[in-house]
Amino acid sequence: MQGNKTLTMIKPDAVQKGFTGKILEQITGAGFRITAMKMLHLSIPRAELFYAVHRDRPFYSELVQFMASGPIVAAILEKNNAVADFRALIGPTDPAKASSDSIRARFGSSVQNNAIHGSDSDENAKMECDFFFNQLERF
Ligand code: GDP
């Protein structure tokens, strides 16, 4: 069965440029319900932990530095078929290859500084929601 939850992070580049409000408006306009949300600054060790699956990729250290470079906004989003529908809304990893109305094309500037994260499977969505939010923080 397809799940109804996904985890997003508005990344430091987009928060720093003041795009948080516009991005949240596009997300809710596309039918996602925000059921948890917080602004926080990831430490290097927390960013390493979040992206541990990428630890062998050549860009891991650069990615971790970037994700710990400033505040982010993390949120749990709910909708039927949340993971796939949200990946479609944000577009592919490289903003230059994304359709012009996608969140990454509108607000991202490079493969790394691509404005937003979306979980890539139901299993990872659950782990990532648990990474940021306890039960008292979910509505
Ligand atoms: P996603 O699922 O589309 O976010 O892409 P991945 O899981 O493959 O990569 C995770 C994140 O790492 C991306 O969203 C980018 O911020 C970053 N990233 C991916 N590929 C590269 C790369 O080639 N170089 C750098 N510096 N960062 C990358």
Backbone and ligand atoms as CSV (ligand in chain L), in Angstrom:
chain,resi,resn,atom,element,x,y,z
A,1,MET,N,N,0.841,-1.200,0.000
A,1,MET,CA,C,0.000,0.000,0.000
A,1,MET,C,C,0.879,1.254,0.000
A,2,GLN,N,N,0.517,2.247,-0.807
A,2,GLN,CA,C,1.298,3.465,-0.823
A,2,GLN,C,C,0.996,4.291,0.418
A,3,GLY,N,N,2.058,4.873,1.028
A,3,GLY,CA,C,1.882,5.615,2.272
A,3,GLY,C,C,1.361,7.015,2.020
A,4,ASN,N,N,0.975,7.669,3.110
A,4,ASN,CA,C,0.415,9.019,2.958
A,4,ASN,C,C,1.293,10.088,3.601
A,5,LYS,N,N,2.544,9.717,3.977
A,5,LYS,CA,C,3.411,10.700,4.632
A,5,LYS,C,C,4.743,10.824,3.904
A,6,THR,N,N,5.268,12.046,3.878
A,6,THR,CA,C,6.642,12.230,3.413
A,6,THR,C,C,7.305,13.296,4.266
A,7,LEU,N,N,8.638,13.309,4.225
A,7,LEU,CA,C,9.386,14.287,5.019
A,7,LEU,C,C,10.047,15.264,4.052
A,8,THR,N,N,9.903,16.535,4.332
A,8,THR,CA,C,10.606,17.536,3.530
A,8,THR,C,C,11.522,18.375,4.401
A,9,MET,N,N,12.574,18.898,3.787
A,9,MET,CA,C,13.399,19.952,4.408
A,9,MET,C,C,13.525,21.063,3.374
A,10,ILE,N,N,13.209,22.288,3.782
A,10,ILE,CA,C,13.599,23.445,2.972
A,10,ILE,C,C,15.053,23.701,3.354
A,11,LYS,N,N,15.944,23.606,2.370
A,11,LYS,CA,C,17.384,23.568,2.651
A,11,LYS,C,C,17.937,24.969,2.931
A,12,PRO,N,N,19.166,25.035,3.477
A,12,PRO,CA,C,19.717,26.336,3.907
A,12,PRO,C,C,19.745,27.399,2.811
A,13,ASP,N,N,19.985,27.002,1.558
A,13,ASP,CA,C,20.033,28.007,0.483
A,13,ASP,C,C,18.688,28.718,0.344
A,14,ALA,N,N,17.604,27.952,0.361
A,14,ALA,CA,C,16.271,28.523,0.146
A,14,ALA,C,C,15.784,29.313,1.362
A,15,VAL,N,N,16.107,28.822,2.568
A,15,VAL,CA,C,15.726,29.569,3.775
A,15,VAL,C,C,16.462,30.914,3.777
A,16,GLN,N,N,17.764,30.854,3.474
A,16,GLN,CA,C,18.591,32.076,3.513
A,16,GLN,C,C,18.095,33.119,2.503
A,17,LYS,N,N,17.583,32.657,1.367
A,17,LYS,CA,C,17.107,33.589,0.335
A,17,LYS,C,C,15.675,34.071,0.588
A,18,GLY,N,N,15.050,33.590,1.679
A,18,GLY,CA,C,13.709,34.068,2.018
A,18,GLY,C,C,12.590,33.395,1.241
A,19,PHE,N,N,12.832,32.156,0.754
A,19,PHE,CA,C,11.837,31.470,-0.067
A,19,PHE,C,C,10.880,30.578,0.743
A,20,THR,N,N,11.046,30.525,2.062
A,20,THR,CA,C,10.253,29.578,2.858
A,20,THR,C,C,8.744,29.747,2.631
A,21,GLY,N,N,8.260,30.966,2.706
A,21,GLY,CA,C,6.817,31.207,2.572
A,21,GLY,C,C,6.288,30.776,1.207
A,22,LYS,N,N,7.017,31.145,0.166
A,22,LYS,CA,C,6.565,30.792,-1.196
A,22,LYS,C,C,6.580,29.278,-1.400
A,23,ILE,N,N,7.576,28.617,-0.850
A,23,ILE,CA,C,7.660,27.151,-1.004
A,23,ILE,C,C,6.510,26.480,-0.249
A,24,LEU,N,N,6.244,26.928,0.975
A,24,LEU,CA,C,5.145,26.317,1.747
A,24,LEU,C,C,3.811,26.556,1.042
A,25,GLU,N,N,3.661,27.716,0.423
A,25,GLU,CA,C,2.424,28.020,-0.301
A,25,GLU,C,C,2.249,27.048,-1.483
A,26,GLN,N,N,3.345,26.763,-2.198
A,26,GLN,CA,C,3.250,25.833,-3.335
A,26,GLN,C,C,2.931,24.420,-2.838
A,27,ILE,N,N,3.518,24.049,-1.691
A,27,ILE,CA,C,3.290,22.700,-1.144
A,27,ILE,C,C,1.820,22.532,-0.728
A,28,THR,N,N,1.303,23.485,0.032
A,28,THR,CA,C,-0.087,23.342,0.485
A,28,THR,C,C,-1.057,23.516,-0.687
A,29,GLY,N,N,-0.690,24.370,-1.649
A,29,GLY,CA,C,-1.527,24.556,-2.846
A,29,GLY,C,C,-1.642,23.287,-3.672
A,30,ALA,N,N,-0.636,22.413,-3.548
A,30,ALA,CA,C,-0.654,21.143,-4.292
A,30,ALA,C,C,-1.399,20.051,-3.514
A,31,GLY,N,N,-1.976,20.406,-2.379
A,31,GLY,CA,C,-2.827,19.447,-1.668
A,31,GLY,C,C,-2.166,18.704,-0.525
A,32,PHE,N,N,-0.960,19.111,-0.145
A,32,PHE,CA,C,-0.299,18.469,1.005
A,32,PHE,C,C,-0.714,19.187,2.286
A,33,ARG,N,N,-0.938,18.401,3.335
A,33,ARG,CA,C,-1.277,18.949,4.648
A,33,ARG,C,C,-0.017,18.904,5.510
A,34,ILE,N,N,0.323,20.017,6.164
A,34,ILE,CA,C,1.495,20.048,7.053
A,34,ILE,C,C,1.040,19.552,8.421
A,35,THR,N,N,1.598,18.423,8.886
A,35,THR,CA,C,1.165,17.864,10.169
A,35,THR,C,C,2.252,17.965,11.239
A,36,ALA,N,N,3.425,18.490,10.868
A,36,ALA,CA,C,4.506,18.786,11.824
A,36,ALA,C,C,5.449,19.730,11.106
A,37,MET,N,N,6.033,20.684,11.858
A,37,MET,CA,C,6.992,21.591,11.196
A,37,MET,C,C,7.887,22.250,12.234
A,38,LYS,N,N,9.174,22.408,11.906
A,38,LYS,CA,C,10.084,23.161,12.769
A,38,LYS,C,C,11.232,23.751,11.964
A,39,MET,N,N,11.754,24.887,12.487
A,39,MET,CA,C,12.966,25.486,11.921
A,39,MET,C,C,14.108,25.121,12.856
A,40,LEU,N,N,15.214,24.671,12.298
A,40,LEU,CA,C,16.348,24.260,13.131
A,40,LEU,C,C,17.631,24.349,12.332
A,41,HIS,N,N,18.743,24.322,13.062
A,41,HIS,CA,C,20.060,24.364,12.419
A,41,HIS,C,C,20.722,23.016,12.697
A,42,LEU,N,N,20.920,22.204,11.660
A,42,LEU,CA,C,21.550,20.894,11.853
A,42,LEU,C,C,23.022,21.085,12.207
A,43,SER,N,N,23.503,20.336,13.201
A,43,SER,CA,C,24.945,20.287,13.470
A,43,SER,C,C,25.586,19.393,12.406
A,44,ILE,N,N,26.903,19.451,12.295
A,44,ILE,CA,C,27.596,18.558,11.345
A,44,ILE,C,C,27.275,17.084,11.661
A,45,PRO,N,N,27.386,16.634,12.922
A,45,PRO,CA,C,27.076,15.221,13.190
A,45,PRO,C,C,25.641,14.822,12.857
A,46,ARG,N,N,24.681,15.728,13.091
A,46,ARG,CA,C,23.281,15.402,12.755
A,46,ARG,C,C,23.090,15.345,11.238
A,47,ALA,N,N,23.751,16.254,10.511
A,47,ALA,CA,C,23.660,16.227,9.045
A,47,ALA,C,C,24.322,14.954,8.504
A,48,GLU,N,N,25.438,14.553,9.111
A,48,GLU,CA,C,26.111,13.307,8.693
A,48,GLU,C,C,25.187,12.119,8.886
A,49,LEU,N,N,24.482,12.127,10.014
A,49,LEU,CA,C,23.575,11.022,10.317
A,49,LEU,C,C,22.407,10.985,9.325
A,50,PHE,N,N,21.842,12.149,9.043
A,50,PHE,CA,C,20.696,12.182,8.125
A,50,PHE,C,C,21.087,11.632,6.756
A,51,TYR,N,N,22.286,12.004,6.276
A,51,TYR,CA,C,22.711,11.598,4.932
A,51,TYR,C,C,23.661,10.403,4.959
A,52,ALA,N,N,23.618,9.608,6.027
A,52,ALA,CA,C,24.550,8.473,6.163
A,52,ALA,C,C,24.503,7.538,4.952
A,53,VAL,N,N,23.354,7.416,4.302
A,53,VAL,CA,C,23.271,6.499,3.146
A,53,VAL,C,C,24.182,6.971,2.018
A,54,HIS,N,N,24.529,8.265,2.028
A,54,HIS,CA,C,25.386,8.816,0.966
A,54,HIS,C,C,26.856,8.881,1.377
A,55,ARG,N,N,27.216,8.210,2.501
A,55,ARG,CA,C,28.560,8.451,3.035
A,55,ARG,C,C,29.680,8.053,2.087
A,56,ASP,N,N,29.401,7.160,1.131
A,56,ASP,CA,C,30.449,6.754,0.185
A,56,ASP,C,C,30.439,7.572,-1.106
A,57,ARG,N,N,29.508,8.488,-1.230
A,57,ARG,CA,C,29.455,9.297,-2.462
A,57,ARG,C,C,30.521,10.401,-2.370
A,58,PRO,N,N,31.075,10.815,-3.509
A,58,PRO,CA,C,32.161,11.810,-3.487
A,58,PRO,C,C,31.724,13.161,-2.921
A,59,PHE,N,N,30.434,13.464,-3.000
A,59,PHE,CA,C,29.977,14.785,-2.562
A,59,PHE,C,C,29.497,14.804,-1.106
A,60,TYR,N,N,29.662,13.685,-0.386
A,60,TYR,CA,C,29.097,13.570,0.969
A,60,TYR,C,C,29.537,14.711,1.891
A,61,SER,N,N,30.856,14.952,1.951
A,61,SER,CA,C,31.364,15.942,2.886
A,61,SER,C,C,30.855,17.350,2.526
A,62,GLU,N,N,30.840,17.659,1.228
A,62,GLU,CA,C,30.333,18.957,0.762
A,62,GLU,C,C,28.838,19.107,1.088
A,63,LEU,N,N,28.092,18.019,0.894
A,63,LEU,CA,C,26.654,18.031,1.175
A,63,LEU,C,C,26.393,18.268,2.665
A,64,VAL,N,N,27.160,17.577,3.517
A,64,VAL,CA,C,26.996,17.735,4.967
A,64,VAL,C,C,27.316,19.172,5.391
A,65,GLN,N,N,28.404,19.727,4.859
A,65,GLN,CA,C,28.768,21.123,5.170
A,65,GLN,C,C,27.633,22.068,4.766
A,66,PHE,N,N,27.091,21.835,3.591
A,66,PHE,CA,C,25.998,22.675,3.083
A,66,PHE,C,C,24.777,22.580,3.989
A,67,MET,N,N,24.392,21.358,4.349
A,67,MET,CA,C,23.166,21.186,5.135
A,67,MET,C,C,23.300,21.732,6.558
A,68,ALA,N,N,24.568,21.877,7.022
A,68,ALA,CA,C,24.809,22.442,8.358
A,68,ALA,C,C,25.201,23.917,8.276
A,69,SER,N,N,25.047,24.536,7.096
A,69,SER,CA,C,25.537,25.904,6.907
A,69,SER,C,C,24.547,26.980,7.375
A,70,GLY,N,N,23.335,26.594,7.695
A,70,GLY,CA,C,22.334,27.570,8.125
A,70,GLY,C,C,21.049,26.858,8.480
A,71,PRO,N,N,20.054,27.619,8.951
A,71,PRO,CA,C,18.809,26.973,9.360
A,71,PRO,C,C,18.061,26.321,8.197
A,72,ILE,N,N,17.319,25.290,8.544
A,72,ILE,CA,C,16.430,24.617,7.600
A,72,ILE,C,C,15.015,24.620,8.195
A,73,VAL,N,N,14.037,24.288,7.363
A,73,VAL,CA,C,12.680,24.058,7.858
A,73,VAL,C,C,12.321,22.615,7.506
A,74,ALA,N,N,12.074,21.805,8.529
A,74,ALA,CA,C,11.683,20.406,8.326
A,74,ALA,C,C,10.192,20.277,8.558
A,75,ALA,N,N,9.534,19.424,7.761
A,75,ALA,CA,C,8.084,19.248,7.929
A,75,ALA,C,C,7.656,17.850,7.504
A,76,ILE,N,N,6.614,17.368,8.157
A,76,ILE,CA,C,5.932,16.147,7.709
A,76,ILE,C,C,4.724,16.585,6.885
A,77,LEU,N,N,4.605,16.003,5.694
A,77,LEU,CA,C,3.504,16.335,4.787
A,77,LEU,C,C,2.633,15.112,4.580
A,78,GLU,N,N,1.325,15.319,4.561
A,78,GLU,CA,C,0.401,14.200,4.356
A,78,GLU,C,C,-0.483,14.428,3.137
A,79,LYS,N,N,-0.675,13.335,2.399
A,79,LYS,CA,C,-1.497,13.342,1.168
A,79,LYS,C,C,-1.489,11.897,0.695
A,80,ASN,N,N,-2.500,11.473,-0.031
A,80,ASN,CA,C,-2.422,10.136,-0.639
A,80,ASN,C,C,-1.221,10.088,-1.563
A,81,ASN,N,N,-0.505,8.949,-1.553
A,81,ASN,CA,C,0.646,8.781,-2.464
A,81,ASN,C,C,1.686,9.892,-2.269
A,82,ALA,N,N,1.931,10.231,-0.987
A,82,ALA,CA,C,2.716,11.425,-0.660
A,82,ALA,C,C,4.125,11.414,-1.242
A,83,VAL,N,N,4.834,10.286,-1.129
A,83,VAL,CA,C,6.240,10.262,-1.547
A,83,VAL,C,C,6.365,10.569,-3.039
A,84,ALA,N,N,5.626,9.839,-3.867
A,84,ALA,CA,C,5.754,10.018,-5.319
A,84,ALA,C,C,5.207,11.376,-5.749
A,85,ASP,N,N,4.075,11.790,-5.193
A,85,ASP,CA,C,3.498,13.072,-5.603
A,85,ASP,C,C,4.415,14.233,-5.201
A,86,PHE,N,N,5.067,14.109,-4.042
A,86,PHE,CA,C,5.940,15.205,-3.622
A,86,PHE,C,C,7.215,15.249,-4.465
A,87,ARG,N,N,7.760,14.064,-4.806
A,87,ARG,CA,C,8.941,14.053,-5.686
A,87,ARG,C,C,8.598,14.687,-7.038
A,88,ALA,N,N,7.375,14.480,-7.510
A,88,ALA,CA,C,6.962,15.106,-8.773
A,88,ALA,C,C,6.862,16.626,-8.610
A,89,LEU,N,N,6.386,17.070,-7.465
A,89,LEU,CA,C,6.232,18.514,-7.225
A,89,LEU,C,C,7.586,19.216,-7.132
A,90,ILE,N,N,8.584,18.555,-6.519
A,90,ILE,CA,C,9.884,19.235,-6.361
A,90,ILE,C,C,10.746,19.107,-7.613
A,91,GLY,N,N,10.588,18.034,-8.384
A,91,GLY,CA,C,11.397,17.845,-9.588
A,91,GLY,C,C,12.671,17.071,-9.289
A,92,PRO,N,N,13.448,16.764,-10.353
A,92,PRO,CA,C,14.661,15.964,-10.171
A,92,PRO,C,C,15.753,16.730,-9.411
A,93,THR,N,N,16.807,16.003,-9.028
A,93,THR,CA,C,17.867,16.568,-8.187
A,93,THR,C,C,18.449,17.857,-8.780
A,94,ASP,N,N,18.693,17.856,-10.094
A,94,ASP,CA,C,19.304,19.021,-10.736
A,94,ASP,C,C,18.224,20.015,-11.178
A,95,PRO,N,N,18.164,21.196,-10.569
A,95,PRO,CA,C,17.123,22.173,-10.912
A,95,PRO,C,C,17.098,22.514,-12.403
A,96,ALA,N,N,18.268,22.427,-13.060
A,96,ALA,CA,C,18.336,22.767,-14.489
A,96,ALA,C,C,17.572,21.757,-15.339
A,97,LYS,N,N,17.339,20.557,-14.785
A,97,LYS,CA,C,16.620,19.524,-15.544
A,97,LYS,C,C,15.151,19.427,-15.132
A,98,ALA,N,N,14.737,20.290,-14.217
A,98,ALA,CA,C,13.375,20.222,-13.677
A,98,ALA,C,C,12.430,21.094,-14.497
A,99,SER,N,N,11.150,20.707,-14.530
A,99,SER,CA,C,10.189,21.526,-15.275
A,99,SER,C,C,10.041,22.873,-14.558
A,100,SER,N,N,9.739,23.907,-15.333
A,100,SER,CA,C,9.884,25.274,-14.827
A,100,SER,C,C,8.978,25.597,-13.642
A,101,ASP,N,N,7.874,24.857,-13.495
A,101,ASP,CA,C,6.978,25.145,-12.371
A,101,ASP,C,C,7.291,24.288,-11.135
A,102,SER,N,N,8.315,23.444,-11.191
A,102,SER,CA,C,8.665,22.614,-10.029
A,102,SER,C,C,9.382,23.470,-8.977
A,103,ILE,N,N,9.360,22.992,-7.740
A,103,ILE,CA,C,9.963,23.782,-6.650
A,103,ILE,C,C,11.468,23.935,-6.862
A,104,ARG,N,N,12.135,22.871,-7.305
A,104,ARG,CA,C,13.589,22.989,-7.492
A,104,ARG,C,C,13.940,23.936,-8.636
A,105,ALA,N,N,13.149,23.941,-9.712
A,105,ALA,CA,C,13.433,24.885,-10.802
A,105,ALA,C,C,13.190,26.314,-10.341
A,106,ARG,N,N,12.141,26.528,-9.558
A,106,ARG,CA,C,11.799,27.894,-9.142
A,106,ARG,C,C,12.774,28.448,-8.113
A,107,PHE,N,N,13.223,27.573,-7.193
A,107,PHE,CA,C,13.946,28.095,-6.029
A,107,PHE,C,C,15.361,27.535,-5.854
A,108,GLY,N,N,15.747,26.512,-6.615
A,108,GLY,CA,C,17.080,25.932,-6.483
A,108,GLY,C,C,18.050,26.602,-7.436
A,109,SER,N,N,19.360,26.416,-7.181
A,109,SER,CA,C,20.347,27.054,-8.060
A,109,SER,C,C,21.433,26.106,-8.556
A,110,SER,N,N,21.543,24.902,-7.984
A,110,SER,CA,C,22.550,23.935,-8.454
A,110,SER,C,C,22.148,22.537,-7.992
A,111,VAL,N,N,22.891,21.532,-8.462
A,111,VAL,CA,C,22.585,20.147,-8.059
A,111,VAL,C,C,22.592,20.033,-6.529
A,112,GLN,N,N,23.558,20.682,-5.891
A,112,GLN,CA,C,23.596,20.615,-4.420
A,112,GLN,C,C,22.600,21.588,-3.795
A,113,ASN,N,N,22.631,22.833,-4.223
A,113,ASN,CA,C,21.776,23.862,-3.616
A,113,ASN,C,C,20.423,23.851,-4.340
A,114,ASN,N,N,19.682,22.753,-4.104
A,114,ASN,CA,C,18.455,22.544,-4.876
A,114,ASN,C,C,17.190,22.787,-4.046
A,115,ALA,N,N,17.339,23.597,-2.998
A,115,ALA,CA,C,16.211,24.221,-2.282
A,115,ALA,C,C,15.421,23.314,-1.352
A,116,ILE,N,N,15.285,22.026,-1.717
A,116,ILE,CA,C,14.317,21.226,-0.952
A,116,ILE,C,C,14.632,19.735,-1.028
A,117,HIS,N,N,14.283,19.042,0.050
A,117,HIS,CA,C,14.404,17.580,0.126
A,117,HIS,C,C,13.024,16.950,0.130
A,118,GLY,N,N,12.914,15.772,-0.475
A,118,GLY,CA,C,11.708,14.956,-0.342
A,118,GLY,C,C,12.117,13.502,-0.205
A,119,SER,N,N,11.523,12.775,0.724
A,119,SER,CA,C,11.847,11.354,0.929
A,119,SER,C,C,11.685,10.586,-0.378
A,120,ASP,N,N,12.509,9.518,-0.540
A,120,ASP,CA,C,12.443,8.775,-1.806
A,120,ASP,C,C,11.731,7.428,-1.703
A,121,SER,N,N,11.242,7.066,-0.517
A,121,SER,CA,C,10.462,5.822,-0.367
A,121,SER,C,C,9.638,5.937,0.918
A,122,ASP,N,N,8.616,5.109,1.030
A,122,ASP,CA,C,7.811,5.121,2.262
A,122,ASP,C,C,8.660,4.750,3.474
A,123,GLU,N,N,9.574,3.783,3.266
A,123,GLU,CA,C,10.428,3.332,4.370
A,123,GLU,C,C,11.326,4.478,4.861
A,124,ASN,N,N,11.942,5.193,3.915
A,124,ASN,CA,C,12.789,6.324,4.305
A,124,ASN,C,C,11.958,7.469,4.870
A,125,ALA,N,N,10.750,7.670,4.354
A,125,ALA,CA,C,9.889,8.723,4.892
A,125,ALA,C,C,9.644,8.485,6.382
A,126,LYS,N,N,9.373,7.242,6.755
A,126,LYS,CA,C,9.119,6.945,8.170
A,126,LYS,C,C,10.364,7.242,9.013
A,127,MET,N,N,11.517,6.766,8.531
A,127,MET,CA,C,12.768,7.006,9.284
A,127,MET,C,C,13.061,8.493,9.406
A,128,GLU,N,N,12.845,9.234,8.326
A,128,GLU,CA,C,13.168,10.666,8.322
A,128,GLU,C,C,12.182,11.459,9.188
A,129,CYS,N,N,10.910,11.073,9.194
A,129,CYS,CA,C,9.941,11.733,10.087
A,129,CYS,C,C,10.354,11.506,11.540
A,130,ASP,N,N,10.783,10.271,11.843
A,130,ASP,CA,C,11.205,9.952,13.215
A,130,ASP,C,C,12.496,10.682,13.592
A,131,PHE,N,N,13.341,10.977,12.603
A,131,PHE,CA,C,14.605,11.689,12.840
A,131,PHE,C,C,14.326,13.083,13.407
A,132,PHE,N,N,13.272,13.740,12.919
A,132,PHE,CA,C,13.025,15.133,13.304
A,132,PHE,C,C,11.927,15.326,14.349
A,133,PHE,N,N,10.951,14.415,14.414
A,133,PHE,CA,C,9.750,14.723,15.198
A,133,PHE,C,C,9.375,13.585,16.145
A,134,ASN,N,N,9.086,13.936,17.415
A,134,ASN,CA,C,8.514,12.941,18.316
A,134,ASN,C,C,6.979,13.028,18.250
A,135,GLN,N,N,6.313,12.131,18.956
A,135,GLN,CA,C,4.849,12.049,18.821
A,135,GLN,C,C,4.141,13.330,19.270
A,136,LEU,N,N,4.714,14.030,20.264
A,136,LEU,CA,C,4.077,15.258,20.768
A,136,LEU,C,C,4.167,16.408,19.767
A,137,GLU,N,N,5.014,16.248,18.762
A,137,GLU,CA,C,5.231,17.316,17.775
A,137,GLU,C,C,4.450,17.073,16.480
A,138,ARG,N,N,3.587,16.043,16.484
A,138,ARG,CA,C,2.828,15.682,15.261
A,138,ARG,C,C,1.348,15.919,15.464
A,139,PHE,N,N,0.687,16.437,14.455
A,139,PHE,CA,C,-0.722,16.834,14.622
A,139,PHE,C,C,-1.601,16.280,13.507
L,1,GDP,P1,P,17.536,13.715,-4.163
L,1,GDP,O1,O,16.840,12.434,-3.731
L,1,GDP,O2,O,16.981,14.279,-5.444
L,1,GDP,O3,O,17.622,14.750,-3.073
L,1,GDP,O4,O,19.044,13.330,-4.557
L,1,GDP,P2,P,20.118,12.346,-3.867
L,1,GDP,O5,O,19.489,11.506,-2.780
L,1,GDP,O6,O,20.848,11.659,-4.963
L,1,GDP,O7,O,21.160,13.364,-3.208
L,1,GDP,C1,C,20.889,13.988,-1.973
L,1,GDP,C2,C,21.306,15.438,-2.068
L,1,GDP,O8,O,22.712,15.514,-2.277
L,1,GDP,C3,C,20.718,16.223,-3.251
L,1,GDP,O9,O,19.406,16.694,-3.045
L,1,GDP,C4,C,21.712,17.345,-3.403
L,1,GDP,O10,O,21.501,18.404,-2.445
L,1,GDP,C5,C,23.027,16.643,-3.084
L,1,GDP,N1,N,23.708,16.145,-4.292
L,1,GDP,C6,C,23.295,15.182,-5.173
L,1,GDP,N2,N,24.188,14.990,-6.150
L,1,GDP,C7,C,25.223,15.857,-5.887
L,1,GDP,C8,C,26.467,16.137,-6.534
L,1,GDP,O11,O,26.818,15.557,-7.563
L,1,GDP,N3,N,27.269,17.091,-5.939
L,1,GDP,C9,C,26.903,17.756,-4.800
L,1,GDP,N4,N,27.740,18.681,-4.283
L,1,GDP,N5,N,25.741,17.512,-4.165
L,1,GDP,C10,C,24.911,16.587,-4.699
